[in-house]
Amino acid sequence: MASVRLENVGKVYPNGHVAARGLDLVVGDGEFMVLVGPSGCGKSTALRMIAGLETPTSGRILIGDADVTSLPPQERDIAMVFQSYALYPHMTVRQNLAFGLRMRGAPPEAIDARLAEAARVLALEEVLDRKPAQLSGGQRQRVALGRAIVREPKVFLFDEPLSNLDAKLRVETRAELARLHRRLGATVVYVTHDQEEAMTLGGRVAVMRDGILQQVAPPMEVYRRPANRFVAGFVGSPGMNFLSGPVPPSLARGALPGGAILGIRPHDIAIVAPGSADLEAWVDVVEPRGSELLVYLRLGDEHTGEEIRVVAPPEPAIQPERRVGLAFDRARLHWFEKESGRRMEDVVP
């Protein structure tokens, strides 16, 4: 395995579109790094530049100690798993797994040994003689993973590999990926737009927006101490509430810089009786989610007031079209500058 380094990497397409700018990122040897962000943020472009499928217009890329910026993909010792399975339909699972090794002239005994280990790790031993059409979606994805594993590359690159799976299978395969990484100790760069996937898989998470890295940190640090308002709103489900109106004095002792915005996650607000709370709100919509309720409320006017969301326990039941109180967890408040969106550290409730 090996580390991956991006040093001031940028990508500008001929039409002038800037897909990446000034990317500085170090993925440690054996680390599971997740690039996450909305569509068009540049995460897939960054992955394709690491793979050699795109050429940077500035900066350089290193795998281990080797500068691979200008090397073609086949000389980078990487394996890539795409969103589509890209399996050969006329070949069996065994033949699909072995194809890349045979093309590289690996000896038959080495092919057999690697194939057997990959099949064992990915629970494919019973389907080795089936063709892709005879497999479930999860099995096909595991074959695609196995084809990468048998290569024993320095770096694994994953481009949204679970997006074609249904919700249940996505969760199961996510767990398989985590176990696989723990077993192999592989260096992984993984791209997804799904922030839940990023939080559960990544040793560290790199959040991107408009081709720029916004924050690189362990998942819980990104969740608890987002670097800016964009990260705060993107990471977490449901997303963070932002209150731009007047802030009750009880929530911010001392002077606030002009234009400060208060952020608080839906899980950090309790619904209480009116008259004994930080704010009062009108219950608009209640969505039962089994173990919890997602409650949409409006501050002030019941029709035009600022919307706020709260995650509440299922009991006692909360009825729409009634006024309630909201109590904020003082230890979970976030403050952001209105203009820049940067996190403010000097406002202590």
N, C-alpha and C positions, 0 to 999 in steps of 0.2 A: 504494500500500500504506500501512498505518498500524500503529501500535502498539496493543496492547490492555492495559488496566489494570483489575485488580480491586482495590478498596480496601475492606477489612474487610467483604467480602460474605458474607452468611449467608442460609440458606434453611430455614425451618421450615414444614412442611406443617400443615394444619388439624388432623390427628390427633395432632400433637405430635412427629412424626418430624423430627429435625434432620438434614437432608441435607448441609448445608454450614455451616461456622462460621468466621468471621474470616479469610476467604481474602484474602490480599494477594499479588498476582502481577502481574508486568510481563512482557509478551511484546513483545520489541523489533520494530521495523519490519523485515520480511524474515526474522524468526526462525521456526524450526520447533520449536514447543514441544509436548511430549507429556505429557498427563495420564495417569498409569498407577496402577493399584491394583486390589484385588480387587473382586468384585461388591458393590455397595452402598456403596462408599467415597465416593461423591459426585461422581465425575469427570464422568459424563454430565449430572448436574444442573448442574455448573459450566458445561459447554459449552452447555447449553440456556439458561442465563441470559445467556451472551454473545450467543447467537443471538436472544434475545427471546422464546423459547418458554416460559420460566419467568420469573416476576418475583421478584427478591430481596426478602427481608423486612428486610434491613439492608444498609448499604453502598451503593456505587455502582460502575458499570461505564463505562469510557471507551474509545472507539475513536478513535484519534488524540487530538485535543483536545476532542472532543465527548462530553458526558455522555449516554449512550444508555440509561440505566437504565430509563426509562419509555417509550422509543420502541418501536413495534411492529417486528417483524422486517424488513418491507419497507422501512423507513426507516433501516436500519443499514448498508446497503451491504456485506452479507456473503453468502457462498455456502456452503451446507451439503451435505455428502455423507453419506448415512446408510448403515447396515449393509445395508438392502435397497436394490436399485438404483432402484426407484420410476420405471421408464421407462414411457412410454405404449406399450402393446403394439401398437396399431393404427397407430402412426407409424413411419416409417423412422428410421434413425440420424440422417440429415440433419435431419429434422423435429424429432426429440427435441432435438438440439443447438440448433436455432434457436428453439424454442418460447418460451423465456423472453424472448429479445430481441424477438421479434415482439409478445409481450404488453406489453412496455414501449415499443412504438412506435419501435424502432430502425429507421433507414433501411435499405433492402435492401442497399445496397453495403457498409454497416458489418457487417451480418449475414453476408454472404458472406465478407468478409475475415476476420472473427473465426472463423467456422466452418472456413475453409480452414486457418488457423493451428492451431487446436485439433486438427483431424483429422491434420495433419502431425506435430505434437508427440506425439500419442498413437497414431500408426500406425493410424488408422481410415479412411484414404482409400479403401481397397478395399472397405469394408463400409458406405459411406454410404447406399446404397440398400436395405440389408437391414433387416428388422424384428427387434426384440429376440429373438424366438423362434428366429431363425436364427443367433444369436451364441453363443459360448462364455461361460462365467461371467466370464473375464478380460476379454473384449471388452465385455460389459455393464457391468462396473465402470469400464472406461475411458470408455465413453459417459457414465456418471454423472459421472465426473471432468470430461469435456469440457463437459458442460452447465454445470458450475460455472465452468470456465475462461473460456468465452466471455462470461460476465458481467463479467469483469475487476473483481472486487470488491476492497474494501480488505483483507478478511480471509477466508481459507478455514477452514471448520470441518469436521472429519472425525469422525464418530461410529462407531468400530469398522468402517471400510469394508471390511476384508479378512477378517472373521470367517466369511463365507459361502464362502470359497474353499478349495480343498484345499491341502495343505501345499506342494506344488511351486509351484502358481500363486500362493500367498501370498508366497513368497519372490521370485518373478519380479516381481509387482506392487509389492512393497516397493521393489525396485530402481528400478522405473519411477517411483515416487513421489519417491524421492530425486533422481533425474535431473531430474524435472519441477520440483521445488522449486529446484534449482540453476539451472535455465534461466530460471524465471520470477522468482526472487527474492521469492517471495510470503510474506506473513505467514500462518502456519499454526498452528492449535491442533488437536491430534490426540488423540483419546481411544482408549485400548486397555486391555485387561486383560492383554495378552501382554507380559511384561517383555522378551522378546527383541526384539519389534517396537519397543518403546520405545527400547531401547538402540541399535538399528541405525538408526533414523530421526531421533531427536531431536537437535537442537543442544543443547537442555537438556531435562531430564526433571523433572517435578513428580510426586513420589510422594504419593499420598493414602491416608488411612485414616480411617474414621468421620467423613468430612466435613472433615477437618483436613489441611492440607499438612504432610507429614513432612520433606521435603527437596526443594530445587530446586537443581539443579546439572547440569553436563555429565555425560553417561552414565558415563564412566570414573571421575569423582570419586564419583558415587553408588556405583559398584561397589567402588572401592578404599577410600573413606572414608565408609561409610554413617553417617548421623547417629544412628541408633539401631538397636536389635535388630530391629525390624519391617522396616526398609528392608534391613538386612543379609540377612534371611531371605527377603524377597520378590524381591530383585534377584539374578540369577545362577541358572544351571541346570547341575547340581543346586544346591539351596539350601545356604547356609552351615551348617556343623556348629556346634552350641553345646554346650559341655561345662560342666555345672554342678557336677560332682563335684570332688574334690581335684585341684588343678593341680600337676603335677610341678615341683619347684623349678627344673629346667633350663629351663622355659618362662617363668618370671617371676622374675627376680632382684629382690630387695628386697621390701618389704612390700606386700601387696595389700589394698585396702579390703575389708571384710567383704562377702561375697556377690557378688564379681566373677564374671562369666561370660566364659569364653574362647570366641571365635568364630574359626573357620578354614574357608576354602573347600576343597572336595574336591580341587581342582587343586593345592593348596598343601601336600599331605601325600604323602610317598613311602612305599611299602611296602618294608621292608628286613628283614634277618635279625633274629630275636629276640635280645635281649641287648645290642644296640647301638643302641637307639632311645629316644625320649622315652616312648613307651607301647607296651604289647603288646595285641594284639586277636585275636579269633577270627573267621576268615573265615566269613561266613554265606552270602551269595549273590554270584555273579559274573555281571554282565550284559555280554556282548560288544556293542560299539557300532561295530564296524568299525575305526576308527582309534584307539580307546581302550576301556578296560574301566571300567565303573562297579561298584565293589566295596562291598558292604554288610558291615560288621564290627560286632562287639560288644566293648566294653571290659570287662575283668574276666570275669564269668561268661558262658559261651557261650550261655546261654538267656535270661538276664534282664538282662545288662549293657547299659549305655547304647549306643545305636546310633550309628555314625559311618560316613560315606560317603567314599570315596576314588576319584578318577579316576586311573587308572594306564595306562601304555602297554600295548599288546596283547601284547608279548613282554618278558620271559618269561611264560608262562601262569601264572595264579594259581588254585590249587585250593581249593574250599570245604573246610570242616571241618579247618582247620589253623591253628595259631597263628603270627602274624607280628609284626614290629615296625613301628611307625609313626614316621617322622621328620618333624617339623613345620618349615616354612620360617619362621625367626624374624622375617624382614622382613614377613611377611604375617599376623601375629597381630592379632586385634581383641579389645578388651575392652569390656564393657558393664556398667553398673550393674544389679544384679539387680532392684531394685524399679522404677526409672524406665525402664530399658531404654536410657538414654542412653549414647552413646559416651564412653569414658574415654580421655583423651589423656595422662594422667600415669603410665601403666604402661609402662615401656620394658624389653623383654626384654634 
